[in-house]
Amino acid sequence: MNDVTYVEAARKLAERMVRENSADPLGQGFRLLLARTPTTKEREILGRTFGQYQKRYQERPADAEQLLKQGDSVADRSLPDLAAWTNVASILLNLDEAVTKP
């Protein structure tokens, strides 16, 4: 799901996650997409994943810039760690639970 449309959708979701609940962006993403809160295990895994992306983009800001400039809409550069949250949002969008309905 690296098509520009999907990357831009993940970025817009990430912007909303951070803007609407900066204290718990992950929880906000779960509520928006899955109408539930993340489990402890999900928080642990995605928290580690966020940290890995955060470190990567701090070490390689050009990679973050490349990610954030994809698509037609302008990224909200005022939001902290937007590139890392974009990757987490992409993971959420690709969860089976988000794609299919039981």
LOMARVEX-36206 format. One record per residue: residue number from 0; x, y, z of N, C-alpha, C in turn. Coordinates in Angstrom, 3 decimals, padded with zeros to 6 digits. Example, Ala and Ser with C-alpha at 12.3 -4.5 7.8 and 13.67 -1.06 7.14 Angstrom:
resi:0, n_px:013.190, n_py:-005.690, n_pz:007.800, ca_px:012.300, ca_py:-004.500, ca_pz:007.800, c_px:013.200, c_py:-003.300, c_pz:007.800;
resi:1, n_px:012.850, n_py:-002.250, n_pz:007.080, ca_px:013.670, ca_py:-001.060, ca_pz:007.140, c_px:012.900, c_py:000.030, c_pz:007.870;
END
This chain:
resi:0, n_px:000.816, n_py:-001.189, n_pz:000.000, ca_px:000.000, ca_py:000.000, ca_pz:000.000, c_px:000.863, c_py:001.257, c_pz:000.000;
resi:1, n_px:001.802, n_py:001.301, n_pz:-000.919, ca_px:002.668, ca_py:002.468, ca_pz:-001.008, c_px:002.261, c_py:003.411, c_pz:-002.125;
resi:2, n_px:001.094, n_py:003.198, n_pz:-002.724, ca_px:000.578, ca_py:004.107, ca_pz:-003.723, c_px:000.395, c_py:005.481, c_pz:-003.077;
resi:3, n_px:000.613, n_py:006.521, n_pz:-003.843, ca_px:000.525, ca_py:007.892, ca_pz:-003.324, c_px:-000.817, c_py:008.141, c_pz:-002.629;
resi:4, n_px:-001.888, n_py:007.623, n_pz:-003.182, ca_px:-003.209, ca_py:007.831, ca_pz:-002.587, c_px:-003.277, c_py:007.256, c_pz:-001.179;
resi:5, n_px:-002.729, n_py:006.073, n_pz:-000.997, ca_px:-002.757, ca_py:005.439, ca_pz:000.327, c_px:-001.831, c_py:006.154, c_pz:001.301;
resi:6, n_px:-000.680, n_py:006.586, n_pz:000.810, ca_px:000.254, ca_py:007.313, ca_pz:001.678, c_px:-000.379, c_py:008.628, c_pz:002.128;
resi:7, n_px:-001.016, n_py:009.323, n_pz:001.208, ca_px:-001.666, ca_py:010.586, ca_pz:001.554, c_px:-002.831, c_py:010.360, c_pz:002.519;
resi:8, n_px:-003.591, n_py:009.296, n_pz:002.309, ca_px:-004.689, ca_py:008.975, ca_pz:003.233, c_px:-004.148, c_py:008.679, c_pz:004.629;
resi:9, n_px:-003.051, n_py:007.941, n_pz:004.702, ca_px:-002.438, ca_py:007.646, ca_pz:006.002, c_px:-001.943, c_py:008.928, c_pz:006.655;
resi:10, n_px:-001.378, n_py:009.835, n_pz:005.872, ca_px:-000.898, ca_py:011.110, ca_pz:006.431, c_px:-002.045, c_py:011.942, c_pz:006.967;
resi:11, n_px:-003.128, n_py:011.996, n_pz:006.222, ca_px:-004.285, ca_py:012.769, ca_pz:006.692, c_px:-004.876, c_py:012.145, c_pz:007.954;
resi:12, n_px:-004.917, n_py:010.818, n_pz:008.020, ca_px:-005.373, ca_py:010.161, ca_pz:009.238, c_px:-004.430, c_py:010.495, c_pz:010.392;
resi:13, n_px:-003.125, n_py:010.438, n_pz:010.145, ca_px:-002.139, ca_py:010.759, ca_pz:011.184, c_px:-002.317, c_py:012.193, c_pz:011.675;
resi:14, n_px:-002.547, n_py:013.120, n_pz:010.762, ca_px:-002.777, ca_py:014.513, ca_pz:011.153, c_px:-003.987, c_py:014.598, c_pz:012.082;
resi:15, n_px:-005.020, n_py:013.912, n_pz:011.722, ca_px:-006.231, ca_py:013.936, ca_pz:012.546, c_px:-005.992, c_py:013.279, c_pz:013.909;
resi:16, n_px:-005.267, n_py:012.174, n_pz:013.917, ca_px:-004.968, ca_py:011.475, ca_pz:015.173, c_px:-004.246, c_py:012.405, c_pz:016.148;
resi:17, n_px:-003.223, n_py:013.093, n_pz:015.645, ca_px:-002.414, ca_py:013.963, ca_pz:016.499, c_px:-003.178, c_py:015.231, c_pz:016.861;
resi:18, n_px:-003.860, n_py:015.820, n_pz:015.899, ca_px:-004.583, ca_py:017.072, ca_pz:016.138, c_px:-005.727, c_py:016.877, c_pz:017.134;
resi:19, n_px:-006.459, n_py:015.784, n_pz:017.007, ca_px:-007.640, ca_py:015.575, ca_pz:017.838, c_px:-007.315, c_py:015.002, c_pz:019.220;
resi:20, n_px:-006.179, n_py:014.340, n_pz:019.351, ca_px:-005.834, ca_py:013.782, ca_pz:020.657, c_px:-004.319, c_py:013.640, c_pz:020.762;
resi:21, n_px:-003.646, n_py:014.761, n_pz:020.969, ca_px:-002.182, ca_py:014.740, ca_pz:021.001, c_px:-001.654, c_py:013.931, c_pz:022.183;
resi:22, n_px:-002.440, n_py:013.743, n_pz:023.215, ca_px:-002.015, ca_py:012.938, ca_pz:024.362, c_px:-002.060, c_py:011.439, c_pz:024.047;
resi:23, n_px:-002.909, n_py:011.048, n_pz:023.103, ca_px:-003.056, ca_py:009.625, ca_pz:022.762, c_px:-003.433, c_py:009.457, c_pz:021.287;
resi:24, n_px:-002.515, n_py:009.805, n_pz:020.376, ca_px:-002.830, ca_py:009.666, ca_pz:018.955, c_px:-003.183, c_py:008.238, c_pz:018.559;
resi:25, n_px:-002.500, n_py:007.271, n_pz:019.135, ca_px:-002.785, ca_py:005.881, ca_pz:018.788, c_px:-004.212, c_py:005.507, c_pz:019.180;
resi:26, n_px:-004.603, n_py:005.859, n_pz:020.371, ca_px:-005.968, ca_py:005.591, ca_pz:020.821, c_px:-006.989, c_py:006.271, c_pz:019.927;
resi:27, n_px:-006.676, n_py:007.490, n_pz:019.497, ca_px:-007.580, ca_py:008.220, ca_pz:018.607, c_px:-007.706, c_py:007.508, c_pz:017.270;
resi:28, n_px:-006.601, n_py:007.012, n_pz:016.745, ca_px:-006.644, ca_py:006.275, ca_pz:015.481, c_px:-007.503, c_py:005.029, c_pz:015.587;
resi:29, n_px:-007.366, n_py:004.313, n_pz:016.679, ca_px:-008.192, ca_py:003.120, ca_pz:016.890, c_px:-009.671, c_py:003.490, c_pz:016.975;
resi:30, n_px:-009.968, n_py:004.562, n_pz:017.691, ca_px:-011.382, ca_py:004.965, ca_pz:017.812, c_px:-011.961, c_py:005.367, c_pz:016.462;
resi:31, n_px:-011.188, n_py:006.113, n_pz:015.692, ca_px:-011.677, ca_py:006.561, ca_pz:014.388, c_px:-011.890, c_py:005.407, c_pz:013.415;
resi:32, n_px:-010.948, n_py:004.469, n_pz:013.372, ca_px:-011.010, ca_py:003.388, ca_pz:012.386, c_px:-011.775, c_py:002.164, c_pz:012.849;
resi:33, n_px:-011.610, n_py:001.815, n_pz:014.121, ca_px:-012.122, ca_py:000.531, ca_pz:014.590, c_px:-013.199, c_py:000.652, c_pz:015.659;
resi:34, n_px:-013.469, n_py:001.869, n_pz:016.084, ca_px:-014.495, ca_py:002.127, ca_pz:017.104, c_px:-014.211, c_py:001.366, c_pz:018.401;
resi:35, n_px:-012.921, n_py:001.293, n_pz:018.746, ca_px:-012.534, ca_py:000.650, ca_pz:020.001, c_px:-011.189, c_py:001.198, c_pz:020.435;
resi:36, n_px:-010.804, n_py:000.844, n_pz:021.657, ca_px:-009.484, ca_py:001.230, ca_pz:022.141, c_px:-008.488, c_py:000.103, c_pz:021.852;
resi:37, n_px:-007.218, n_py:000.436, n_pz:021.709, ca_px:-006.224, ca_py:-000.611, ca_pz:021.458, c_px:-005.980, c_py:-001.441, c_pz:022.716;
resi:38, n_px:-005.664, n_py:-002.697, n_pz:022.498, ca_px:-005.309, ca_py:-003.569, ca_pz:023.617, c_px:-003.916, c_py:-003.190, c_pz:024.117;
resi:39, n_px:-003.571, n_py:-003.698, n_pz:025.266, ca_px:-002.242, ca_py:-003.454, ca_pz:025.818, c_px:-001.168, c_py:-003.940, c_pz:024.852;
resi:40, n_px:-001.349, n_py:-005.113, n_pz:024.290, ca_px:-000.385, ca_py:-005.683, ca_pz:023.340, c_px:-000.278, c_py:-004.818, c_pz:022.080;
resi:41, n_px:-001.402, n_py:-004.348, n_pz:021.569, ca_px:-001.389, ca_py:-003.481, ca_pz:020.384, c_px:-000.654, c_py:-002.182, c_pz:020.687;
resi:42, n_px:-000.908, n_py:-001.614, n_pz:021.855, ca_px:-000.201, ca_py:-000.386, ca_pz:022.257, c_px:001.306, c_py:-000.623, c_pz:022.334;
resi:43, n_px:001.679, n_py:-001.763, n_pz:022.893, ca_px:003.089, ca_py:-002.099, ca_pz:023.042, c_px:003.762, c_py:-002.218, c_pz:021.674;
resi:44, n_px:003.166, n_py:-002.981, n_pz:020.789, ca_px:003.745, ca_py:-003.222, ca_pz:019.466, c_px:003.790, c_py:-001.939, c_pz:018.642;
resi:45, n_px:002.671, n_py:-001.238, n_pz:018.584, ca_px:002.630, ca_py:-000.024, ca_pz:017.768, c_px:003.419, c_py:001.114, c_pz:018.403;
resi:46, n_px:003.532, n_py:001.115, n_pz:019.716, ca_px:004.376, ca_py:002.103, ca_pz:020.388, c_px:005.840, c_py:001.909, c_pz:020.025;
resi:47, n_px:006.280, n_py:000.653, n_pz:020.012, ca_px:007.650, ca_py:000.337, ca_pz:019.595, c_px:007.857, c_py:000.717, c_pz:018.124;
resi:48, n_px:006.879, n_py:000.402, n_pz:017.317, ca_px:006.966, ca_py:000.717, ca_pz:015.891, c_px:007.069, c_py:002.220, c_pz:015.684;
resi:49, n_px:006.227, n_py:002.974, n_pz:016.387, ca_px:006.301, ca_py:004.436, ca_pz:016.304, c_px:007.701, c_py:004.918, c_pz:016.686;
resi:50, n_px:008.242, n_py:004.393, n_pz:017.771, ca_px:009.572, ca_py:004.787, ca_pz:018.223, c_px:010.654, c_py:004.501, c_pz:017.193;
resi:51, n_px:010.536, n_py:003.376, n_pz:016.513, ca_px:011.510, ca_py:003.030, ca_pz:015.470, c_px:011.433, c_py:004.012, c_pz:014.303;
resi:52, n_px:010.206, n_py:004.338, n_pz:013.888, ca_px:010.049, ca_py:005.311, ca_pz:012.797, c_px:010.494, c_py:006.697, c_pz:013.252;
resi:53, n_px:010.181, n_py:007.071, n_pz:014.460, ca_px:010.574, ca_py:008.374, ca_pz:014.991, c_px:012.098, c_py:008.517, c_pz:014.955;
resi:54, n_px:012.789, n_py:007.496, n_pz:015.400, ca_px:014.253, ca_py:007.509, ca_pz:015.386, c_px:014.785, c_py:007.592, c_pz:013.961;
resi:55, n_px:014.195, n_py:006.783, n_pz:013.087, ca_px:014.637, ca_py:006.782, ca_pz:011.684, c_px:014.515, c_py:008.171, c_pz:011.075;
resi:56, n_px:013.376, n_py:008.820, n_pz:011.280, ca_px:013.163, ca_py:010.120, ca_pz:010.654, c_px:013.961, c_py:011.227, c_pz:011.323;
resi:57, n_px:014.314, n_py:011.070, n_pz:012.582, ca_px:015.209, ca_py:012.037, ca_pz:013.223, c_px:016.613, c_py:011.917, c_pz:012.642;
resi:58, n_px:017.014, n_py:010.686, n_pz:012.346, ca_px:018.345, ca_py:010.445, ca_pz:011.775, c_px:018.387, c_py:010.743, c_pz:010.278;
resi:59, n_px:017.247, n_py:010.613, n_pz:009.611, ca_px:017.181, ca_py:010.807, ca_pz:008.160, c_px:016.002, c_py:011.706, c_pz:007.805;
resi:60, n_px:016.119, n_py:013.003, n_pz:008.107, ca_px:014.999, ca_py:013.919, ca_pz:007.853, c_px:014.581, c_py:014.007, c_pz:006.388;
resi:61, n_px:015.490, n_py:013.714, n_pz:005.473, ca_px:015.121, ca_py:013.740, ca_pz:004.051, c_px:014.090, c_py:012.660, c_pz:003.741;
resi:62, n_px:014.166, n_py:011.523, n_pz:004.443, ca_px:013.172, ca_py:010.464, ca_pz:004.253, c_px:011.797, c_py:010.928, c_pz:004.738;
resi:63, n_px:011.782, n_py:011.627, n_pz:005.857, ca_px:010.511, ca_py:012.164, ca_pz:006.372, c_px:009.931, c_py:013.178, c_pz:005.389;
resi:64, n_px:010.778, n_py:014.024, n_pz:004.867, ca_px:010.339, ca_py:015.029, ca_pz:003.900, c_px:009.750, c_py:014.371, c_pz:002.660;
resi:65, n_px:010.409, n_py:013.342, n_pz:002.170, ca_px:009.928, ca_py:012.619, ca_pz:000.990, c_px:008.544, c_py:012.029, c_pz:001.241;
resi:66, n_px:008.351, n_py:011.462, n_pz:002.418, ca_px:007.057, ca_py:010.867, ca_pz:002.762, c_px:005.971, c_py:011.934, c_pz:002.856;
resi:67, n_px:006.275, n_py:013.034, n_pz:003.525, ca_px:005.261, ca_py:014.057, ca_pz:003.792, c_px:004.871, c_py:014.873, c_pz:002.567;
resi:68, n_px:005.687, n_py:014.879, n_pz:001.546, ca_px:005.338, ca_py:015.684, ca_pz:000.364, c_px:004.507, c_py:014.907, c_pz:-000.659;
resi:69, n_px:004.240, n_py:013.639, n_pz:-000.399, ca_px:003.449, ca_py:012.848, ca_pz:-001.347, c_px:001.986, c_py:013.289, c_pz:-001.332;
resi:70, n_px:001.379, n_py:013.286, n_pz:-002.492, ca_px:-000.031, ca_py:013.629, ca_pz:-002.617, c_px:-000.249, c_py:015.090, c_pz:-002.951;
resi:71, n_px:-001.507, n_py:015.429, n_pz:-003.167, ca_px:-001.859, ca_py:016.793, ca_pz:-003.563, c_px:-002.065, c_py:017.725, c_pz:-002.374;
resi:72, n_px:-002.491, n_py:017.193, n_pz:-001.249, ca_px:-002.739, ca_py:018.049, ca_pz:-000.091, c_px:-001.429, c_py:018.391, c_pz:000.609;
resi:73, n_px:-001.426, n_py:019.524, n_pz:001.263, ca_px:-000.240, ca_py:019.995, ca_pz:001.970, c_px:-000.226, c_py:019.410, c_pz:003.372;
resi:74, n_px:000.934, n_py:018.912, n_pz:003.790, ca_px:001.078, ca_py:018.337, ca_pz:005.129, c_px:001.095, c_py:019.454, c_pz:006.171;
resi:75, n_px:000.513, n_py:019.182, n_pz:007.318, ca_px:000.527, ca_py:020.118, ca_pz:008.439, c_px:001.857, c_py:019.963, c_pz:009.172;
resi:76, n_px:002.830, n_py:020.772, n_pz:008.812, ca_px:004.194, ca_py:020.659, ca_pz:009.348, c_px:004.287, c_py:021.057, c_pz:010.822;
resi:77, n_px:003.224, n_py:021.613, n_pz:011.371, ca_px:003.259, ca_py:022.015, ca_pz:012.781, c_px:003.078, c_py:020.826, c_pz:013.725;
resi:78, n_px:002.659, n_py:019.680, n_pz:013.193, ca_px:002.396, ca_py:018.516, ca_pz:014.034, c_px:003.689, c_py:017.729, c_pz:014.264;
resi:79, n_px:003.982, n_py:017.402, n_pz:015.522, ca_px:005.228, ca_py:016.684, ca_pz:015.814, c_px:005.198, c_py:015.240, c_pz:015.326;
resi:80, n_px:006.323, n_py:014.792, n_pz:014.814, ca_px:006.515, ca_py:013.394, ca_pz:014.409, c_px:005.474, c_py:012.909, c_pz:013.401;
resi:81, n_px:005.062, n_py:013.794, n_pz:012.513, ca_px:004.009, ca_py:013.436, ca_pz:011.556, c_px:004.411, c_py:012.275, c_pz:010.655;
resi:82, n_px:005.658, n_py:012.225, n_pz:010.229, ca_px:006.080, ca_py:011.118, ca_pz:009.359, c_px:005.968, c_py:009.782, c_pz:010.084;
resi:83, n_px:006.394, n_py:009.738, n_pz:011.339, ca_px:006.302, ca_py:008.488, ca_pz:012.111, c_px:004.846, c_py:008.104, c_pz:012.330;
resi:84, n_px:004.003, n_py:009.078, n_pz:012.658, ca_px:002.577, ca_py:008.783, ca_pz:012.847, c_px:001.927, c_py:008.360, c_pz:011.534;
resi:85, n_px:002.414, n_py:008.872, n_pz:010.416, ca_px:001.881, ca_py:008.463, ca_pz:009.108, c_px:002.102, c_py:006.976, c_pz:008.888;
resi:86, n_px:003.269, n_py:006.482, n_pz:009.265, ca_px:003.530, ca_py:005.055, ca_pz:009.118, c_px:002.645, c_py:004.222, c_pz:010.039;
resi:87, n_px:002.426, n_py:004.686, n_pz:011.249, ca_px:001.532, ca_py:003.970, ca_pz:012.162, c_px:000.109, c_py:003.996, c_pz:011.612;
resi:88, n_px:-000.328, n_py:005.133, n_pz:011.097, ca_px:-001.664, ca_py:005.226, ca_pz:010.514, c_px:-001.812, c_py:004.278, c_pz:009.333;
resi:89, n_px:-000.766, n_py:004.131, n_pz:008.541, ca_px:-000.803, ca_py:003.198, ca_pz:007.421, c_px:-000.995, c_py:001.766, c_pz:007.909;
resi:90, n_px:-000.319, n_py:001.422, n_pz:008.992, ca_px:-000.495, ca_py:000.091, ca_pz:009.572, c_px:-001.938, c_py:-000.102, c_pz:010.006;
resi:91, n_px:-002.501, n_py:000.897, n_pz:010.665, ca_px:-003.896, ca_py:000.797, ca_pz:011.108, c_px:-004.849, c_py:000.624, c_pz:009.925;
resi:92, n_px:-004.616, n_py:001.384, n_pz:008.874, ca_px:-005.478, ca_py:001.290, ca_pz:007.691, c_px:-005.397, c_py:-000.081, c_pz:007.025;
resi:93, n_px:-004.296, n_py:-000.778, n_pz:007.249, ca_px:-004.112, ca_py:-002.085, ca_pz:006.622, c_px:-004.501, c_py:-003.267, c_pz:007.522;
resi:94, n_px:-004.942, n_py:-002.995, n_pz:008.727, ca_px:-005.407, ca_py:-004.077, ca_pz:009.575, c_px:-006.637, c_py:-004.746, c_pz:008.966;
resi:95, n_px:-006.709, n_py:-006.051, n_pz:009.048, ca_px:-007.886, ca_py:-006.759, ca_pz:008.546, c_px:-009.156, c_py:-006.185, c_pz:009.133;
resi:96, n_px:-009.097, n_py:-005.841, n_pz:010.384, ca_px:-010.264, ca_py:-005.305, ca_pz:011.095, c_px:-010.729, c_py:-003.977, c_pz:010.496;
resi:97, n_px:-009.815, n_py:-003.223, n_pz:009.941, ca_px:-010.168, ca_py:-001.939, ca_pz:009.327, c_px:-010.658, c_py:-002.117, c_pz:007.898;
resi:98, n_px:-010.193, n_py:-003.156, n_pz:007.246, ca_px:-010.512, ca_py:-003.374, ca_pz:005.837, c_px:-011.815, c_py:-004.132, c_pz:005.648;
resi:99, n_px:-012.076, n_py:-005.104, n_pz:006.510, ca_px:-013.277, ca_py:-005.917, ca_pz:006.381, c_px:-014.182, c_py:-005.736, c_pz:007.592;
resi:100, n_px:-015.432, n_py:-005.991, n_pz:007.392, ca_px:-016.399, ca_py:-005.933, ca_pz:008.481, c_px:-016.842, c_py:-007.344, c_pz:008.793;
resi:101, n_px:-016.935, n_py:-007.686, n_pz:010.088, ca_px:-017.377, ca_py:-009.042, ca_pz:010.456, c_px:-018.831, c_py:-009.284, c_pz:010.126;
END
